[in-house]
Amino acid sequence: METTGVVGVGSMGSVFVERFVAAGLPTLAYDPSPEAMEHAQKLGAETRASIAEIASECDFVDVMVRNDAQMLDAVLGEGGILPNLAAGKALILHSTVHPNTTRTIAQAARAKGVDLVDACIGGQPPTLRAGRASVIVGGDPEVVERLRPHLALLGTVYHMGPISAGNAGKMLHNLVGAIHRYAISEALQIGIPAGVQPAAMLTMLQHDRPVWEHPEDSFDYGPGLFFNRNLIEQVLPPMERLLNEQGSDVPITRLLIDLAKDAKAAGRAI
């Protein structure tokens, strides 16, 4: 049976481990955090002391790190994945990074004879754990089909186009979600003074148009509610960079980015 390695076993990567182990796959894990490594062991994975060991022992390597710099270092750096991954193996990039980062890695993967897809995850850890995540994929159609059974262990696979189209598709997924959530925040600011119960509103919206995953959660329903730090620090920067490169005329998206920056500056990011 093919062995899977997960590089980056934080809140999302640890759920990868859960699902791969539950599917009966031999699963190895690496993370620089000792606590994350201990948690991965409790979930049923074996751990390794380096990324190089993961790459040298695995048939599939799934990477879930925080940003472009970490992705480039984990994959291309000294002791990284590609220098230690044999031809014919598969590398799957799950992080929301700039498409150029994935294209840079793709050049190196082709030279090595390694199959590569970018397969970003749409959904939070509870959604992923329940098997309801969107797996937003970019890559060569033949490679995507070869890897589809593996990708499907994480959720529903959507092939968006060539390599790096998964990154772009995930940005759009996040963009639409952020606009929906900010609209809900503003609706609640209008509704609460009029007597609307926030939990009832969220439950109704979830039933009518599912734009909010966990209506039972409790929040401070103030302005900027949905600008969490992950969105501000990881999701919107590559989106803004892409917009500036394209020169896109998208005023609502640019307003959303400005509002998110204002929320962070005012201490309203959660």
N, C-alpha and C positions, 0 to 999 in steps of 0.2 A: 504494500500500500504506500502511496506517495506521502512524503512527509512535508508538512507545512511549517513555515517559520513566520512568526509575527515580530516585527521590529517596531517597538513603541506600544506598550501595553498599559496605557493610561485609561481614561474613562471609556473611550471607544475601543481601543485595541484590546482591552481585557474582555470585552464582549465578543470580539472576533475569536479569542481563545475559547470562551464558553461555547460558542456555536461550532467551532471546528472539533473540539473535544467531544461535544454531544453527537456529532456526526461520525465519530469513531476514527478521526484522522490523528495519526501521530503528530503532535504539535509541540514545537519548540518556541521559546520566547526570549526576547532580550529587551531590556529597558535600562537606562542609566540609574533609575531610581530603585534602591533596594526594596522599598515598600511595594512598588509595582511588581517586581520580580517575585516577591513572596506571595503576593496575591495571585499571580499567574500560576504558581505552583499549586496553590490551594484549589485553583480551578481545574487542575489536571494536566497542565503543561509541564514539560521539562524546560529548565532554563539553561542558558549558556552565558559564558562570561564576556562574550564579544559578538559584535555583528558579523565578523569574519567567520566565526564558528557556525552561526546560523546559516550563512550563505553556503558554506562548504558542505553542510549536511542535509540541505532541504531541496525539494523539487519545486515548491512554490515558496516565494517570500513575499509576504504582505507587509507593507510599510505604512504606518500611521504615526507621523510625527507632526510637530506643531506648525512649521513654516518652511519657506523656500530654503533658507540657509541650512536648516537641519536636514531637509530632504537631500540637498546636494551633498552634504557631508556624509550622511548615512549611506548613500548609494555610490558616490564617486570618490569619496575621500580615502585616504590611506587606511587600510583595514576595513573598508566599506564593503557593500554588497557585491557590486559588479566585478571588482578585482578577484573575488573569491567564488563567484557563481559560475558553474559550468555551462557551456553551450547546450542549448536544448531545454534548459530550465526556464522557469517563468518568474517574472518580477511584476508585482502588482502595486501600484502607487495609489493610496487611498486619501492622502491629505489634500486639502483645498489649497493648491499652490497656483502660481501664475502658469499659463500654458507654455511660456518660453522655458520654464524650468523643466517641464516634462519633455519638451522637444529636445532640450540639451541632453537629458538622460537617454532619450530614445536613440540619439546618434551613437552614444557609447554602447547601448544594448545591442543595436544592429551589428556593430563591429565585433561584438563578443558572441553573436549568435544566440542571444537570450531573447525570449518572447517577452514583450512588455505591453501592458495596458495601464491606463489611468482609470481608476474605478472609485470615484468619490461616493461617499455615503450621504444620502439625504434622510435625515431623521436623527433624533436624540437617542442616547443609549437604551432607554426603555423600548423605543420603537424597533431598534436593531435587535434587542434581546428577544422581542416577540416575533421576529422574522418579517416585520412589516416595513423595513427600510427600503428606500430606492437605491439601487446600485447604478450609478450614472457613469457610463463607460465610454472611453475613447480608445480606438485601436484598430488594427487591421481586422477585417471581418473574419478571416480564417483563424486568427489568434483568439479573437473574442469567442468564437464558437468552441474552440478547444478548451478555453478556460471557463466557459459558461457554467458547467456543473459546480466548479469551485466557487465562482462568484455568487451563484444562486444560493449557496449556504448562508449568505448574508442578507438576502432579500430578493426583490424583483429586479431583474436586470434590464436596463434600458441602454441600448447601444446608440450613442448620440452621433457618432461619426468617427473620423480618423483620430490618430493619437493626439491627445490634449483636448479633444472635444468633451471629454468627461469633466475636465477642469472647468471649461467654459459653461457646460451644462449645470454643474454644481453651483457656480456663481449665480446663474440665472434662477436656479431653485431657491437659493438663499435670498436673492433679491426680491422675488415674488413673496416669499414668506415674511421678509422684513416689512415690506409695504403693507401686507395684510395685518401684521401684528401691530404696526404703528397705527393703522386705521382703527383697530379694535381698541387700542389705548385711548385714542381721542374719543371714540364712541362712548367708552366708559366714563370719561370725564364729563361728557354731556349727560349720560344716563344716570349716574349715581346721584347727583343732586335732584334728579326727577323721580327718585325712588326705585330705580332699577337695581336689583341685587346682582352683583358682579358674577357670582358663581352661576346663577340662572342664565345670565346673558351668554357666558362662555359655553355652557352646556347646550343652549339653543343654537349657537353658531356652529358648534361641533356637529350637531345633528343636521343642520341645514346646509352648511358649506364648511367642510372640515379644514379649517385653517389654524386650529389650535389643538395641540396633541393631548394636553392634560388639564381639562377644565376643572378637575377636582383640586388642583394645586392652589395654594393661598399666596397672594401677592399684594404688594402695595400698588394700587391701581393709579399711580400718578403719571405725569408726562414722561415720556421716554422709557416706559415700562419695559419695552421689548428690546432695548439696546443693551444686551448683555456684553460682557467683556470679550467673549469669544467672537461675537459679531464684529465689534469695533476693532479688535486687535488682530484677528486672523482672517476674517471674511472680507470686510470692506476694503482693506488696503490693496489686495491684488485686483479687486474690482475697479477701484479708482485708477490704478495704474493702467489697466486695460482700456478704460474709457479714455484716458489721456492719450494713449497711443493711437486709438482709433479716431479720436476727435468726435465721438458720438454726440448727437444732439438729443440728450435724454434728461430733460430738466427735473423730472420727478426723482430719478435715480440720484442725480447730483444733490438735490435738496435732501434726500434721505441721508446721504453721506455727511452733509453739513450738519444735519440734526443730530446724527450719531456723535460727531465730534463735539458738538455743543453739550450733549448729555454727558460725555466723558469729562469734559472740562468742568462741568457743574457738579460732578460727583454723583450723577444719576445713573451710572452704568452698574449693572448687577452681575 
